[in-house]
Structures are given as C-alpha cells and as structure tokens.
C-alpha cells in the first residue's frame, strides 16, 4: 500500500493505492473491499482487472489516522498514517 499526500489543500488529501493478491500472488479482480478509517466504514470499492484499488480520503484535521482495508470482513491491510497541515 502506498499513502501519499497531495499538496492542493491546507490539510493534504490521502491517496491509498494497492493491489489485492491471493496467497500465491495472483491478482484478485472484481473483489469488494471495505475501507475503514479510524474503525469507521468510509467506503466500499471493487478491485480492477489486475487487483488494483485506489481510495482518496480528505481528513478533517491533522492527526494520526488508522486505515484498514477488509475483504469479506477480514483485514488484508492495516496502517497508520500521520497527516499534518501544510503551511
């Protein structure tokens, strides 16, 4: 997973990019993922043809955020990201 911040706003938008793969490394297409931010459902998305997914999140304030991606209720990725204000 890659988390990057765009500099177009005072508080950066977070871009979450990843590829969902099975245990053998084969990309999983058309799978519904749930995106949680700080333990709250933020979005449901589907993977693309090669298992790729992208989510944009615009935080309300600078602080530490916990991002979790779930497949069928099971966490496939969990990261913390610190978002700071630009000034």
N, C-alpha and C positions, 0 to 999 in steps of 0.2 A: 504494500500500500504506500502511496505517496501522498503526502499532505503538503500543499504549497499555498502560499498566500498571495493574492493579487494586491497591488498597491493602489487600487482605484478608489478606495474609501478610507476614512479615518481608521475604522476597525476592518482589517482585511477579511475578505471572503476566503473560506477554506475550501479547497478542491480535494476531494477524496477520489483517488483513482486506483483500480485494482483489477486483477484477473482471478476468477474463480476456477480452481482446478480440482480434479478428483485426486485420490491418493497416488495414482500413477502419473500425475502431471498432465492429464488430458483436460483441456479447457471444457467447461460446462456451459453450454449455450442455453438461453431462454429459461434460466432459473430465477425464481422470485427471491429477492433478498430484502430483508428488513434492515433499515438503518436507524440506529438508536444514538441519540446524543444525550449524555448525562442520564441514562436509563429511561429516556422517554422516546417513544416511536416518533421519528422525524419523517421518514419516507419509506415507501416500498418501491423497488426498482427491479428491472429484469436485466439479466446479463445479455450481452450482444452475442453475435455468432461465434466469436473466439473467447467467450467467457468474460469479456471486459465489462466494467461498470464504472460510472462516473457520477458523483454527487457533489453539489455545491451547497455550502452552508454559510449563512451570514450571521455570525454571532452578534448578540445584542450588546455585549460588553467584553472588555479584555479580561481574560481569566483562563484557568485550566479547564479544558473540555475533554470528556471521555467519549470516544467514538467506538461504536461496536456494530459490526456487520453480522447479521444472523441469516442462516439458511435453515429453513424448517425448524426454527426455534433454537438452533444450536449456534453458538458463537463460532464464526470462522476467522474473525479478526477483532482484536480489541487494542486500541491505542489511546494514549493521552496526548493532547496537543495543547500547548500554551499559546494563546492568542493575545498579542499586545497591540495597543493603539499606536498608530503611526502619528508622528507629529512633526 
